[in-house]
Amino acid sequence: MGAHPDDVEYGAGGTLAKWAAAGSEIHTVICTDGSKGTWDPASDPLELASRRQAEQRDAMVALGGKADNVGFLGWLDGELTAGLRQRWQLTHWIRLCRPTVLLGHDPWRRYLIQTDHREAGFLLTDALVAAADHTYFPEMRLPPHRAEAMLLWDADEPDHVEDVDDHLDAKLAALLAHRSQYRNSMGIHPGTEESDTAAFRARITGKLARQAAGLGFGHGEAFKILRLTDPNEG
C-alpha cells in the first residue's frame, strides 16, 4: 500500500516482482490521486490523476502482476489523513484480497516530513488491526483476515532485507512506467533522456547495493518486519 502512485515501486518493487515470479498474487492499493505530482503549473489535476492511475496499472504489469489488481482510495494528494473513513476503505481491501504479507511506509521514521507517507503508514497499521477483528466494521459483510507479517520500507532500523538481484529490471521497468514523474521525481528530461535514465538507474541500484552490503547478495530491499501471529503484537 502506497500513499502515491510510484511509492510501492520505490519501496518494494523488487520484492513484489520476486514474489510474483515465484507464483504469488500481488496487489497494490494507492491512497491518493497523485494530482499534485508535477512541476508544471499548467497541468490539469484531473488529467494528471487519470494518467497516474494508468501508469500505476502499467507498473503492476511490469512487476508481473495483473493490471486489475490495483485499487485506488482516491483521496486528494497532499491531504491524506489516517481517519476512520480511510481505515474502513483499506480494511475492505485487506479483507477482500486477504494478503499473507502487507507492505507499506514506515510511519515511525524519524523526521518524515512527507505527510501523506506518514499518514499512509499509520493508516496501514490501523487497518491491519481492524481487518483482523470481526467487531470492526461488521456492516462490511466480509470475513476478518489476519496477515502473517508486515514489511515497512524506508525504516530507520530495518531488520529484514529481500534479495532482489534477479528482479532489478522489473523494478526499474515498473518505476519507469510512471512517465509523468520523469522530470520532477526521476530527473529525466527531454533531450537528455537516455543519459538521465542511466543516471536514475544508477541511483536506484546504488541504494539497493548499499542495503545488501555484507549479506551475500548484490542488491536488496530493506524493511522493518512485524510478525503478526497476534494482531496486537508490534
Secondary structure, DSSP 8 states (H G I E B T S, - for coil): -BSSTTHHHHHHHHHHHHHHHTT----EEEEE--TT--S-TT--HHHHHHHHHHHHHHHHHHTTS-TTSEEEEEE-TT-----HHHHHHHHHHHHHH--SEEEEE-TT-TT---HHHHHHHHHHHHHHHHHH-TTS-GGG-S-----SEEEEES-SS--EEEE-GGGHHHHHHHHHT-GGGIIIII---TTSHHHHHHHHHHHHHHHHHHHTTTTTSS-EEEEEEEE-SSTT--
